[in-house]
Amino acid sequence: MSEGSRAPTGQAPAATDVGSVRRAARRLTAAGEELLDEVVAEEVAVALVYNGISHAVMMATPCDLEDFARGFTLTERIVEGPSEIYDIEVEDEIEGKGPRPGGRGIEVQLRIANQRMAALQARRRTLAGRTGCGLCGVDSIAEALRPVAQTTWRGTVQRRAIERAMAALPEWQHINRSNGATHAAGWATADGTLIAAREDVGRHNALDKLAGALARLESATPGTVVPGGFVVVTSRCSYEMVHKAAAIGAAAIAAVSAPTSLAIETAEEAGIVLVAFVRSGRLTAYANAELIVP
């Protein structure tokens, strides 16, 4: 979906076929076989190019790519803030950049502050990210286990707000409703009202897209993203997911599936609440559980 077609803040977007493609398939059963016209998730190579130099190639769903590039740049601390991103341009699909020879891919050109570009070059790494991979290309343990952002939120998190936000998330998942293969990440206010959500075949990508969308919303209308908000995701909760949630100032991250041990430790260090298995009126708190109130 293009940036201009997004719904107003707090409303789920209209149905769209962006992010899905049709492919022929053959179903075999005990009764015989049939030919199908299936809807599947679209996945392409997306190259993030900073000041003319390619830095990362991620496999992603080709929608909300400006949000993806902006969010990735922020959560990976390539820049210190949105003001250091001067321009983002999504190139047309080009031959030879896809996930297979002769396939198609997309380049996103970013122009960032020269000081940040110099620091980026000093890191001397190139990511080659497969779907769902958050740390591909990191070449040292110290870089992989970098310090996590500390929360500035000193309040509590309401259980009913978490449940409300998670219950509302499916309404924002129009791509997944078509193909059944995309993750979603949403941002909720302290009372559980979703104000933004993004989808992608990769859970890290969905969260980066959300981070970019929030930065754009806050730039357009300062005060839209207020303290006490939190992230809800339709995936498991890994270390990298906590890192990205902390980078955008979340008071909590709530996941449908299980957390990892390092995700729990990182959430404790960041001071954010981590809950998982948010389903059917129940949830399990793994980090900073004492901050959860009814």
N, C-alpha and C positions, 0 to 999 in steps of 0.2 A: 504494500500500500504506500502510496506516495505521501510525503510529509503533508501536503495540502489536503489530503483526504482524511486525515485523522479526525476522530470525534473530539468535541470539546472536552476539557478536563473534567474527569469524574464520570464520563459516559463511555460505555463500551463502543468500539468502532462498528461500523456497518459491516455486513457480510462481504467477503471479498474472495476472489480466486487467486490473488497474488500469493506466491509461496507454494503453489501446488501445480503439478503438471499431470497430463494424462498419459498413461502407458498401457499397451496391450498386455494381457496376461492370460494364462490358461489354467483353469481350475480343474483339478482331478479329484473325483470322489468315487465312492463304491458304486454309484449309479452311472458313472460315465465321466464325461468332461464337457466343459463349456468355455467359450472364449469370452473374455471380459475386457471392458474399457475401464481401467482402474485409475483412481486419483491418488497420486503419491506425492510425498514431500519433495520440493525442489531443493537441490543442494548443488552449489557451485563453488569454485575457488574464488575467494575475494582477497585481492592483494591490497594491503595498506601501505601507501607510498608517502613518506614524509620528506618534504622539500626535495622531491625528485629521486629519493633513494628508497627502494623497497625494503620494508622492515619485517613484515609479517604476511604470510599467506594462510588464511583460515578457510576451512570448509564451512559454509553458512547458507542460510536461506536468504535469497536475494531480495529482501524487502527491508525498509527502515535502515538502509546502509549508512546514511549520514549519522543516524543515532548510534549505530554500531561503531563507526569509526570514532565518533566523539567520546562515547562511553569507554571504549577500549583504551583510548589515549589517556583518559582520566583515571580509570581504575588501575592501569598499569603504571601510573605515575610518570608517564612520558612527559607530561606537563604538570605544573602545579595547580593550574586552574583553567577554566574555560576561556579566560581572556587571552591565554597564550596560544589558543588555536585561532589562527587568522582566517582560514578559509578551508572549506571541504567541498570537493567536487567529485561526484560519482561519474566515472567514465562509462560510455556505452560498452556493451559486451564485446569482447575482442577474441579473435581466434587464437588457439594455442595456449590459453591461460586456464583451461578447464581442468577437471580432476582426471581426465584421460587424454591421450594424444589426440589432437584435433578437436578437443572439446572447447567449450566457451567459458570465459571467466570475466570477472569485473575488477577493475582497478578503482580504488578510492584514493584520490590525491588530496593530501593534507598539507597545509602550510602552517608551520609552527614557529615559535620564537627561536632565533638563531642560537641562543644560549641553551635551550632545551635540545635543539638538534645536535649541538656539539656533545652534550651529555649522552644523548641516545647513541651517537656513533661510538662514544667511549665504552659503552656497554658491550659493543661488538658481538651482538647476537642476532640471529635471524630465526623467527618462529616459523615452523611448518606445522600448522595446527590441523589435526584431524578432527572430525566431529566429536564434540564433547571433551576435547583435550584442552586443559587450561595452562599447562606448564611446558608444552613442547618447545624445545630449543633452549631452555634454560641450561647453562653450562656449568653451574656450580651449586652446591648445597646451600651456600650462603645466600645466593640470589634467589633460589627457590623458596627458602624460609626467611624471606625478608620481613622486617618489622611490620606489624599490622597497625592500621590507624586506630587511635583510641576514641571511644565515643565521648561526646560532650553532653549527652543526655543523662540527666540525673533523676529522671522520673521512673514510673513503673510502666508495665505493658499489660493491657487488659486481655484476658483470655477470650472474652466474647468478641473483642475486636479482631483477634487473630482468626477466630472461626468465621466471623462475618466476611473478612477479606478473602479467605480461602474459598468460601462458598460462592463468592461473587466472581472469582477468577475464570471459571469456565465460560461465562458470558463474553469474555474478552478473547477467547481462543477460537476465533473463526477459522484460522488456518488449520488448526488441529482438528476441528470438526469436519473439515473436508478430507484430510489425509490420515489422521490418527497417529502422526509421527513427530509432532513438534512439541517442544517444551515451552513454558511460559514463565515469565518473571513479572510480578506486579508490585507497585508501590501503593501502600495504604497509609492514610492519615491515622492519627492515634486512635480514632474511634472505629477504624476498620473500613473506611470508605476508600475504595480503589480510585486513584486519580490517573493512573497510567499503567499500561502493561505492554509487553512486547513478546513476540514468539520467534523461535528459531529451532532448527534441528539440533543445535548444540545448546546445552543448558547455560554454559558460560557466555555464549553469544547472546542468548536472550537477556541475561543480566546486564551485559555490556550495552545492549540496545536500550534497556530500561534506563541505565545510568545516563546515556546520551540524551534520551527523551526528557529526563528530569532536568538536566542542565539547560536544555533548550527552553523548557517551560519556565524555569526560574529566571532565565535571562529575559524572556518576553514579559513575564509578570512576576516581579520580585515578591517573595512572600508566599508563593504557591506551595513550595516544598518547605514545610515547617518542621521544627524539631519534634521528635517523638514518633515520626513515621517509621514504617518498617517494610521489609521485603517478604513477599510470599513467592514460592517457587514450586513447580510441578515435578520436581526431580528429587534425587538424593541431595544431601548437603555435604559437599567436600570442603577441604581447606580453602581452595581457591574461591569458592562461592562465598564463604565467610569473609575472605579478604576483600572481595569486590563489594559486598554489602557494607562492610565497615568503611570502605573508601568513599561511599556516597552518604555516609552519616546515618545509617540505619540504626534504630534502637533495638531491632531484633531481625532475625531471619527465621522464617517458618517454612518447613518443607513437607511435602506429601510423603516422602520416603525417608530412609534412614540417614543418619549422619555418620561421618568417619571420626576416628579418635582424634585426628589432628584438627578436624573442623571444630570439635568440642573444645580442645585446648586453645585454639586460636580465638574462638568466641569468648572464652573466659578471659584471655589476655586483653582482648579489645573492649571488654565490658559490655558486650551486647548479648541479648537473650537468644538462645538457639533452641527452637522446638522442632520436633519432627513427628512423623506419623499423624499429621493433622487430618483426621478423617472421622466422619460419622460421630461428631460430638465428643471426640477425645483427642488428646495430644500428649506427647511426652516431652518434658523439658530436660535438656541435657546440660545447658550452660546458663549460669546466672538465674536459676529457677526461682530464687527468692524475689525477683523483680516482677514476677507474674502475679497479677491480682484478678479476681473474678470479673 
